[in-house]
């Protein structure tokens, strides 16, 4: 039987639908459910600007995109699926979210205006005094020159020229107009005066709709519908090998705003003649049409006014400050005592900042090297590196300026660091550096003394470290340090590939090592022993690696996959009968990559920056690093075990790409909640042991 693979982007839509499903969970606080609707919408916007745009390019020029066959057919499937999801989105909002808001004294008027005359008067007053300067209606004609800005909201309007002659009314030709919603100058949600105990809120869209007749005094307004255009966001630099890469990026950032249409999203109830007129005017093909709900850009729900009902907001648990790190008083001292793994966001990310600040002030530290993929605005990481440079440390930062949608931010911080005297190494042409690592080198008279390293599954970004789950590893083991020095040398000069002893690195030794370990599990199963593989990633696509997992499954190796997003591996088939694929979506975004190989009871574990997508395996510099201390390994295995046994937020992906909640008679187990409590209990136990030992010492 021919082995099958899910289309990567259809599988991604299955993931995004799983995000939308969280909005249905009435066990979550109401605004947490609303947040998932915003995430769903935001994800979809980026998907159209990047992935769908690539399919459109492939459909227009198939020969230039041999890796994307049947682009037209896939586009049809994408648009059909998204359209169905939007119907569900609207139902959730109307039938689940809005009624619950109402019960809590919040009235978000949906496809309607308030009944209270004072509210209508306020809407009129708000429009006249706050919005009029920013609302510029454009009456469309064949000669009209207008441009739909990327991802901006517009009202498309159908109207007729006023006339008192009844005979002429019957033969009037429709006219069409556009209004760009001034979301940069006004909030999307307008709060009306409180009535009794209820807070009334209207969409900005509807405030403008209410005043359309005032904007078109010589016309009869028939109706208005929301539209927006998603434009191709690809900068065209993935495989740029020659020329000045930085200048190319700067030039193309401006072009992103005027990219080719990737998707024309519109209210599914729009007048068909108006839709056809807009298609003709803006060159929109029928396969670029995406029918959605009445209100577009639902990512604006991130900014919904929640302060009237704080009890409806999910409150993340306070990050744990591990007793052992606090007691040590110094990250360097704590790492000297033993290797450490921190689990974000359950543990505070501030220890990474502290680690870099100690490096900036330690008299023996001569050099700091770090990779930067995505950093926070007002980055404390960058501030620590600049402080180190001011303290005469040699600081080298590899800045990946091709990190999509963070190019501008990374260029800005690279400039700031260069101004401080930091050596910046920009992107390697044809590759992205996705590894997350920092190296702190201490030397005396040119001889390396006790030095320190940090490797992670996530970025040096203190903001996302409060939202994403990741694992960060601190060590002073010289074998890791040697490999990292060699790898940083390779990033500066790719002429000589380094040898690695501990680290697995794409382009060097990663793929072979993965294959060798899967083969070892196959051999164990064939010898009648237990073969076992547990992989946690954001995505798995690479066909060679998937085929190797199929081979392992057929040999009797039990395989557990925890895959948050893209999954091209098809479970529940004859060739994958021993493979279980789980998806965990909860309030924190699951982001780690963890690879576990049973190895006949001598478990091998790697943490990694790498998913098994083609881009990670073929076109990026990624690292995987072994966790060898049994204490750390067991802690991560305990966390993974909770995820495998989660019967609240975990779904099993079946052969039809459905997210299946399997029935369970076990007590509810929600992995993210249990993980936090587990780490809290471990920290408390550590503290108690320390205090007990201290007391006995004093005796």
Protein Blocks (a to p, Z undefined) as FASTA:
>chain_A
ZZddddfklmmmmmmmmmmmmmmmmkbcfklmmmmmmmmmmmmmmmmmmmmmmmmmmmmm
mmlmmmlghklmmmmmmmmmmmmmmmmmmmmmmmmmmmmmmmnopacdehiacfblklmm
mmmmmmmmmmmmmmccddddfklccdddehiacdddddddddfbfklmmmpccddddddd
ffklocfbdcdddehjbccdddfklmmmmmmmmmmmmbccfbdcdddddddfbeolmmac
gdjfklmmmmmmmmmmmgccfbdcddfkbcfklmmmmmmmnopafklpccddfbghkllm
mmgcfklmmmlpccdddddddfklmmnopaklmmmmpccddddfkbcfklmmmmmmmmmm
mmklmbdcdddfbdcehifklmmmmmmmmnopacdddddfkbghilmmmmmmmmmmmmno
pacddddehiacfbdcddddddeehiacdddddddfbdcdfklmmmbccdddddfbfklm
mmmmmmmmmmmomkbccddfkbccehilmmmmmmmmmmmmmmmmmnopacddddddfbdf
blklmmmmmmmmmnopacddddfklcfbdghifklmmbccdddddfbdcfbdcdddfklo
iacddddfbdcbfklmmmcccdddddfbfklmmmmmmmmmmmmmocklpccddfkopacd
dddfbdcddfklmmmmmmmmmmmmmmmmmmmmmmmmmZZ
